[in-house]
Amino acid sequence: MWKVKPPVEFPMETRYRAILESLVPPDPMSHFHLKRGSPEEEFPDLNRNSTWMGRILTPAMYRRQFNRCTHSGVIFDDVIRLGLEEPGDGSGPGSVGCVAGDAQSYILFCDFFDRIIESYHGHRISSQTPESDFNYDNLKGGDDLDSSYAVRCEISVVRAVEDFSFPTHCSRGERRQERYTAKQLLSFLPALQRLEQELSGGLLLLEELSQEQQKELNVNPPSSTQLRIGVARDWPDARAVWGSTDGSLVVWVNVDDHLKLVSKRDDANIAEALKCICINLLKLEVFYRELRHPFIWKQQLGWVSSSPADVGTGLRISVHLKLQHLPRHRRLQDVLKRLRICMDRAESPALYCVRNAATFGLSEVVLTQLVVDGVKLLIAMEKRLESNQDIDELIPTQK
């Protein structure tokens, strides 16, 4: 198994060492009277681990994180537990293999998380503030995809709320506090009612729904991953969903993250889906700022939530395409890599889901533009292959 060679110098570690060390108790676990060995004795077996965590983590890095603990009680073994329980098989793109328990995790364990983020997203972290663009009018195209191939689309965005631990780590009471503020009109419900000025809908508590009602709302039982990372603890206690009457917008509360907005369309109109997400996300952001619980933003990372795979924008754009010939082409993976998008088989044999590969390093509009342009090119290639023509001249140069 190969490993990413760590850099010789650790500028982030050097820069923040004084701050980091001031936050580190001698051994946080000693307060619980639990016996731990030395970092060398506790270092996990990563020989068959194909996650980014397994590729990047070294004994020296583990030693530096070993005695650190966030204010809410997150230690480094909590961060890497997902990758140890789901090491992957190396047959597909590797997962990040780690989760953050709270916002402070990204600061206290920055020398680990920064390398995970840079490797997974393929973009260097710098001192510059990440670019953000919610002006959906800047998107070119997106409403003109060939409906013979583009079946439907979905855009989602996740946000974490300041002063709360992430669902991967929060206590039962903390999760209920968020839910109660929604139910008592102190937090979520007034914000979602603002959306109702243009979209009618209502907030539903999952624990009060029957199994039939949950099926109608596409509420699936917790997955094995959700169980392993802790977000499914006490399911469905303190979870809620808001849905617009026309089905164009759904807001999930305390499911995978504090908030997840989803816009689905059956006409693959990405432009309208992005417009729906941007308008309503900005409304919620303003409201939470008024409550003094803004969405969590880190200067060098952008928006952060429990997974490093979602830092930056938290935006996921996907389009379902009908493809017969292109999935079997020898150069498909090369094309996808150059377009910076991914493609997975959907539920139907000839249906494939095309989505953005990263969320960090580019603005919201630029990420959406990559998917729009990529989908158009894939459709053009499929049409050529249907006519037994070559697609080599359509393959983009390496970006």
N, C-alpha and C positions, 0 to 999 in steps of 0.2 A: 504494500500500500504506500502510495506516495504522500508526501507532506509538503505544505507550502513552507519554504524556507523563511524563517522570521528575519526581519531586518537586523542589522548589527546594532544600530542605535534605536533608542526608544524615545523620540522627542516628546510625545504626549505624556509618557510616564515621567520623564524628567521635569517637564513643565508643571505637572500637577502633583508631584510626589509629596510636597509639603502639605498640600491640602488633603490628599488622600490619607497620608499617615495620621493626620490630626483626627480623621474620622474613624480610625481603626482602633478598637479596644484590643487589649493584649490577646484575648481569645474569646470571641463572643459566645462560643458554644460552652465555655466553662460555666456560664451563668445557669445552664440547664443541667449541669453535672453529667454531661455525655462524654464518653471517652472517645477521643480521636487520636489517631497516630500522627506521625509527622507528615508533612506534605509528600515526601517520597513514599511513605507507606500508604497514603491515601490516593495517590495518583491512579486514575482509572485505566483500565485496559482498552486501548484504542486501536489494537492491531487490525480488527475487522470493521472499523468504523468508517463509513463513507460520507458522513455529514461534514459540513464545513468546520464545525467545532472539532471533530476528530482529526481533520487535516491540519488545523492551525494550532491547537493546544499543545504546548510543550511542558515538560516538567518545570522549567524555569518560570514560565508564565503562570502555571498552576501555583507555584510557590509564592509568587507575588500576590495572587488573589486570595490565598488560603485563609488568612485571618481577617479579611475585610468583611464588614457587615453593614448593610444599610440601616437607616433609622427604623424601618419597619420590620427588620429581621431577616432580610434576604442575604444569604451567604452564597459563595460561588458554586457550591455543589447544587444548590437550587437552580442556578442558572443553566448548568450543563446537564441536568437530569434527563431532559427530553432526548438529547442525542445519545445518551447511554441506554435508554430504554427502547429507542427506535433508531438503531445505528444505520439503517438502510442496507441495501444489497449491492450498491454500486452500479446497478443496471440503468439507472436514470439520472437526471440532474439531482445533485445532492441538496438536501434540505439544510437549513442553517444549524439545526441541532441544538438550539438553545433558546431560552426565553428570558425576558426581564421581569422581575417581580414588581418593580416600581420604577418611577422615573429616575431615582437616584442611582439605580443599577447602571445606567448608561454613563454616569460620571465616575462612580467608585470603581467599576470594572472597565474603564474606558480603553485601557491598552488591549483588552481582549475584544470588547464589542467593536471597537474601531476597525480592527483587522477583519472581523467577521463581516462587517458591513461593506468594507472596501472589496473583499473577495467575492462576496455574494452578488453585489450590485455592479461590480466592475467599474467603480468610480472612486477616486481618491477623496478623502476628507481633508478639507482645508479650513483656514480661518475665515473664509468668506461665508456669509450667510447664504444658505441654499435659495435658489430662485423659486418664486412662487407666482403662479398666474392663473387666476380664476375667471379671466375674461374669456368666456366661451365663444365670443364673436371672433376671437383670433384663430379658431380652428378652421382650417380650409378643407372643405368637403365633409364627409361623415354622414351626410343626408342623401347621398347619391350612390350607395353601394348597390351592386347588381342583385336584385332580390331573387334571381334564379339560383344564386349561390349563397348569399348572405341570408341566413334564416332568422336570426334574432341576435340581440346584443344585451350586455349587462355591464353597468359601471357601478363600482362600490368604492366606498372610502371609509376608513376607520379613524376614530379619534379617541384619545384618552383625556380624562378630566383631571385637572390639577387638584392636589390634596387627597386623592384616593389612590390606594395601591391598585395595581392592575388585577384583572380577574384571575390571573394565574396565582396570585399570592394573597389577595384580600381575604379578610375574615368573613364569616357568615354575617356578623352584625354590620360590617362595613358595606357589604353588598346590599343588605337589606336597607341600610340608610339611604343608599342611592335609589333603591326601589320605592321606599317610603316617600322620599321627596318628590318622586314622580307622582305617586298616588295622591299625595296631599297637596298637590299644586304648588309645591315649593321649588321644583327644579324642572324636571323633564316635561311635564304636562303643559305648563304655560308656553314653553318653547315650541312644543309640537302644535299647540293651538295656533301659534303664529303662522305655522305652515298652512293651517286650515283656512287662512284668509284666501288662499288660492287653491288649496287642496283639502277637500273634506276627508275626514278619517277619524280614527279614535285609537286610544291606547288600551291594549289588552294585556293582562297579566297571565303568563303562561301557566302558572299554578292553578288558575281558575278555569282553564280551558279543558274540555273533554278531549279524548284521543281523536275523535272525529273532527273537532274544531282545529286541533293542531295539524291534522293532515291537510285540511283546507288551506291553512296558512303556510304549508310546506315547512312545518316545524319538525325537524328530524331528531331522533334520539341522539344523545351525545356520541361522538365518534371515539375510537380508541385513543386518538391523539388528544382530544379534549379531556378525556379522563386522565391521561398521563400527565398533562401539564397543569391540571388542577382547575381548569375553568368550568368543569362540569360538576364540581362539588355541590352537593345538596340540590341537584337539578330536580325540578325547574324553579326552585325557590328563588324569589327576587329577580326573576327575568321577565322582560316585557317586550312587546312589539307594537309599533305604531304603523298602520298601513293606510295609505290614501284610498279613497273609495274607488278611484279609477285604476288602481293597481300600479301606477307609475312610480311610486316611491314607498319604500319600506324602511323603517328605522328600528334596528334591533338594539335593545338595552341589556347590558350585562351578559351577553352570550359569549362571543369570543373576546370582545373588547368592551369598553364602556359604552361606546356608540358605534354603530355601523349603519351607514346609509346605503341603500341599494336601489338602483333604478333599472328596471328591466323593460325591454321593448320587444315586441314580436315582429317589428318591421326593420330591425337592424339599423335604426336611425341613431347612430352614435352621437350626432350633434345634439339631438333633443335630450338624450340621456345625460350627456355632460351638462347641458343647460340646467336640467332638473337638479342634478347633484350640486352644482356650483351655487345656484340661487339659494337652495334650502340649507346647505352647509354653512354659508355665510350668515344666514339668519340665526342659526343655532349658535354660531360662534359669538355673535354680538350679544345674544342673550346670556350665555355663560360668562362672558366678561362682566356683564352687569351684576351677575351673582357673585363675582369675585372667585369664580371657579373656571378660569379659562382653559382652553384646550392646551395640552402640554406641548411646548415648543423648545427645542434645544438649538442654540445659535449655530452650531456646526453640523447638526443633523437634520434640522427641520422638525416636522411633526413626528413624535415618537409614540409607540404603543408597546404592547407586550412582546411582539415579535420583531427582531431586527430585519426581517424580510419585508416589513411594511414601513420602515422609517423613510423620512423625506417627505413624501406626499400621502402615503397610505392609500394610494389610488390604484385600483385594479380595473382594467378595461378588457373585456372579452367579447368575441364575436364567434358565433357558430356558423361554420361554412360547410356546404355540401361539396365534397371533393371525391373524385373517383381515381384520377390518374396521378396527381401530384404527390400524394402520400407515399407512393412506391418509387418515386424518382430518386436516383442515386445521390443527387446533390441537394436534396431537401434540407438536411441539417445544416449544410453550409449556407444555404439561402437564409434560413431562420436566424442563424448566428449573425449574419451580416445585417439583417433587418432589426436585430435586437428584440425579437419576439419569440414566443414559444407556441408550440402546437401540440395538443393532446387529443386522443380519440375521445369522442363524446359517447352518449348512450347508444347512438345508432352507428352501424358499421361504416356508413359513408358520411358521417357527420363529425366534424372536428372543431375543437375549441381553440381559437387563436387569441393570445393574450400578451400583455406586456411582460417582459422578463424581469424588469427591475422597477422600483419605485423611487429610488434615490439618485440624485445627480441631475435630474431634468425637471422642468416645471410640469404642472398638471396638463396644460394644453399641449406641450411638446410630447409628453408621453402618449397622450391620446392621438396626436398627429402621427406618431410612429406606428400605432396600431392601424389607423385608417389607411395610411400609405402602404403599409405591409399587406393588409387585406386586399387592397386593390391590385397589388402586384401579384399576389398569390392567385387571385381570380384570373388575371391576365395569363398567367402561366398555365393554369388549368385549361383555359380555352385553347391555348396553343397545343397542348398535349392531346386534347380531344380531336384536333385536326391533324394529329401525327406530325406536328412541327416541333422544332427544337426550341429550347428555352434558354440556351446559354447566353444569348445576347441580352436577355432580360435580367440576368443575375447581377445584382448591384456590386459595386466595388466595395472592398472592406472599409467600414467606417471606423 
